[in-house]
Every structure is written in C-alpha cells, then in structure tokens.
Amino acid sequence: MPSFREVSDSSNVLIIDAASALIQVGFLTTGGEARWSSSAEESGVGIFQCLESLRIAPLDAGTLIFCEGPGSVLGIRTAAMAIRTWGVMRPARVLSYLSLALVAHAAKDPALTVIADARRECWHQYTMAGGLVRVEASALNGKLRMPENFRHWSALPPGVEIVPYRLSELIPAVGELDLLRECPEPDAFLHEEPSYVTWVPKIHRAPL
C-alpha cells in the first residue's frame, strides 16, 4: 500500500474527506505545496465550495484520494460519486484511507482506541494492532478517542476524548506510512454488505 508522501511525490493529489460534518479538501503538489479548504455545508455543496475556494479543478490532479470511512455514509458516497463522474471525463488513479486510522497512527500510541458510531448500539473501533472492527458498546474500554465533528446516535462511552480531525495536521504526521489502498471503484466502507428481506408479490383477489 502506498503512502501520502509517495503518491504526492509523483503527481498532484486531490484529497476529499466527507466523513465528518466538516467537509475537507486538500491539494498536494509534487513541489511539496499543500493547500486546504473546509466547509460546514452538506457534502453535495461543501465539496464544490472547497474546490472553488482552492481555485482548482478535479482534472488538475493525477491522483484522487478520498476517505472511505468510517463516518457519514451519505457524505462519503457523495464524494465517491463525484470521483466516479470525474473518472468518466479523464481516468485517474484513485486511492482511499480510513478516517480512524489517520487519528490512531498520528497519535503514535499503541494503547489508543479510536472510535466512531456504527449505529444500533455498535461502534467502529480502530487500534494500531487490531485494525478496524465493529464492536458492541459494552466491549469498548481503555483509552478512547473520537474525532470531532463525527455524528453519533448512541450515548458516548465513559471517558472518551473528542480530538481534532484536521487533515492539514494528520496527513503530514502519517505521510510516510502505508495507509492508502487502491480503490478503482470508490464507495463507502462497510463491514459487511447489506442484506435485504426478499419479498414475494401476491395478487390480491376480492373475497368470494
């Protein structure tokens, strides 16, 4: 898996993160320049506000990187849909990363557990040793941190610390680590594919 530094050394890079309520977009150049913009608007508006603020077009980048989760599934899928659309106009390399992995590795603390709400009284949990798993709330323990601006529907676990989620600080801190993966078909991360109850249609007849 490549690193942010490795990728940005070979091409201009557009980074889109819509995992939290604060949309973040970055543009890294091969010359080492990094420009960032953020928006509190919903993802369908915020992503393009950020691009306009940075005065860049998606086709200016040779590589597109996006956060595949955990986080806002709607926001992530909006970013993924935009990347798929841009790819029709001009194919580009697409990579993805995990939001909680950035926080955990930037902290450089093996004892740290970074979490995000997975709904239904479950939580996404990332540790440097165990990677990303989904656990019940009762299984959370130890030193817990949750990125700021990540929505939650369940009550926060006792002792959890809310920490900044700023790509302009996190990505330089993990720049040399292999945290990216190739993602030719961008979409939101899911622990498992959704299952649906099958429905058998029946013809309703008037009673005799």
C-alpha positions in Angstrom: 0.0 0.0 0.0 1.4 3.4 -0.9 1.8 6.4 1.4 0.7 10.0 1.1 4.3 11.1 0.6 5.0 8.6 -2.1 1.9 9.5 -4.1 2.4 13.3 -3.8 6.0 12.9 -4.9 4.8 11.5 -8.3 1.7 13.5 -9.1 -0.5 16.3 -8.0 -3.1 14.9 -5.5 -6.6 15.9 -4.7 -7.9 14.7 -1.3 -11.6 14.7 -0.4 -12.8 13.9 3.1 -16.6 14.0 3.7 -16.6 11.6 6.7 -17.5 14.2 9.2 -19.8 17.2 9.4 -16.9 19.4 8.3 -16.0 18.7 4.6 -12.3 18.9 4.0 -10.5 19.1 0.6 -6.8 19.3 0.1 -4.5 19.8 -2.9 -0.9 18.5 -2.7 1.6 19.3 -5.4 4.7 17.5 -6.5 6.6 20.6 -5.4 5.6 20.0 -1.8 2.9 22.6 -1.6 -0.3 21.7 0.4 -3.4 23.8 0.3 -6.6 23.1 2.3 -10.1 24.2 2.5 -13.1 23.2 4.6 -16.9 23.7 4.6 -19.7 23.1 7.1 -22.2 22.8 4.3 -23.7 19.4 3.4 -21.4 17.3 1.2 -23.2 17.9 -2.1 -22.4 21.6 -1.7 -19.4 21.6 0.6 -17.1 19.6 -1.7 -17.6 22.0 -4.6 -17.3 25.1 -2.3 -13.9 23.8 -1.2 -12.8 23.2 -4.8 -13.9 26.7 -5.7 -12.1 28.1 -2.7 -8.8 26.4 -3.7 -9.3 27.5 -7.3 -8.6 24.0 -8.6 -10.5 21.6 -10.9 -10.6 17.8 -10.2 -8.8 17.2 -13.5 -5.8 19.2 -12.3 -4.9 16.2 -10.2 -3.3 13.0 -11.4 -4.3 11.1 -8.3 -7.6 11.3 -6.3 -7.7 10.3 -2.7 -10.8 10.0 -0.6 -11.8 8.9 2.9 -13.9 5.7 2.6 -15.0 5.8 6.2 -16.0 5.2 8.9 -18.1 8.3 9.1 -21.1 9.8 7.3 -22.1 7.2 4.6 -24.0 9.9 2.7 -21.1 12.3 2.7 -18.6 9.5 1.7 -20.9 8.3 -1.1 -21.3 11.8 -2.4 -17.5 12.1 -2.7 -17.2 8.7 -4.3 -19.9 9.5 -6.8 -18.1 12.8 -7.7 -14.9 10.9 -8.2 -16.6 8.3 -10.4 -18.1 11.1 -12.5 -14.7 12.8 -12.9 -13.2 9.5 -13.9 -15.5 9.3 -16.9 -14.1 12.6 -18.2 -10.5 11.6 -17.5 -9.3 8.4 -15.9 -7.1 8.9 -12.8 -5.6 6.8 -10.1 -8.0 6.6 -7.1 -6.8 5.7 -3.6 -8.7 5.6 -0.2 -7.9 5.7 3.5 -9.7 5.0 6.8 -10.6 8.1 8.9 -9.9 6.3 12.3 -6.5 5.0 11.1 -5.3 8.6 10.5 -6.1 9.6 14.0 -4.6 6.4 15.6 -1.4 6.5 13.7 -0.9 10.2 14.0 -1.1 9.8 17.8 1.6 7.1 17.7 0.1 5.5 20.8 -0.4 1.7 20.5 -2.7 1.7 23.6 -5.1 4.1 21.9 -8.6 3.0 20.6 -10.2 5.4 18.1 -14.0 5.0 17.7 -16.9 6.2 15.6 -20.6 5.4 15.9 -21.8 2.4 13.9 -25.4 2.8 15.0 -27.6 0.2 16.7 -25.5 0.5 19.9 -22.4 -0.6 18.0 -19.1 1.2 17.4 -16.4 1.2 14.8 -13.1 0.6 16.7 -9.6 1.1 15.3 -6.4 0.1 17.0 -2.9 0.0 15.6 -2.6 -3.7 16.5 -6.0 -4.9 15.5 -7.1 -2.6 12.7 -10.8 -1.7 12.1 -13.6 -3.8 13.7 -17.1 -3.3 14.7 -18.0 -4.0 18.4 -20.9 -3.6 20.8 -20.7 -0.6 23.2 -20.1 -2.9 26.1 -16.8 -4.0 24.6 -15.3 -0.6 24.5 -12.6 0.0 27.1 -9.2 1.6 27.7 -8.0 4.9 26.2 -10.8 6.0 23.9 -10.8 8.9 21.4 -13.4 10.0 18.9 -12.7 12.5 16.1 -14.5 15.8 16.3 -17.5 16.6 14.0 -18.3 12.9 13.7 -22.0 12.4 14.3 -23.2 9.9 16.9 -26.6 8.5 17.7 -25.6 6.4 20.7 -24.6 7.8 24.1 -20.8 8.4 24.2 -18.9 5.8 26.2 -17.5 6.9 29.5 -14.1 8.6 29.4 -14.0 9.1 25.6 -11.9 12.1 24.5 -13.0 14.2 21.5 -9.9 15.1 19.4 -9.4 17.3 16.4 -9.8 15.8 13.0 -7.8 18.2 10.8 -6.3 16.7 7.7 -3.8 19.5 7.4 -2.2 18.2 10.6 -3.0 14.5 10.4 -1.7 13.8 7.0 1.8 15.3 7.5 2.0 13.2 10.7 1.4 10.0 8.9 2.9 10.9 5.5 5.4 8.1 5.4 3.1 5.3 6.5 1.4 2.9 4.0 -2.2 3.8 4.9 -3.6 4.1 1.4 -5.1 1.4 -0.8 -6.0 1.3 -4.5 -9.7 1.9 -5.0 -10.8 1.7 -8.6 -14.5 1.6 -7.7 -14.8 4.2 -4.9 -17.6 3.7 -2.4 -18.2 3.9 1.4 -16.6 1.4 3.6 -19.0 -1.3 5.0 -18.0 -4.1 7.4 -20.4 -6.3 5.5 -22.7 -6.0 2.5 -26.3 -5.0 3.5 -28.8 -7.8 3.4 -32.5 -7.4 2.4 -35.6 -9.4 3.2 -36.9 -10.9 0.0 -40.5 -10.0 -1.0 -42.7 -12.3 -2.9 -45.6 -10.4 -4.6 -49.1 -11.8 -4.2 -52.2 -11.0 -6.3 -55.0 -9.7 -4.1 -58.4 -11.1 -5.0 -61.8 -9.9 -3.9 -63.3 -12.2 -1.3 -65.9 -14.7 -2.6 
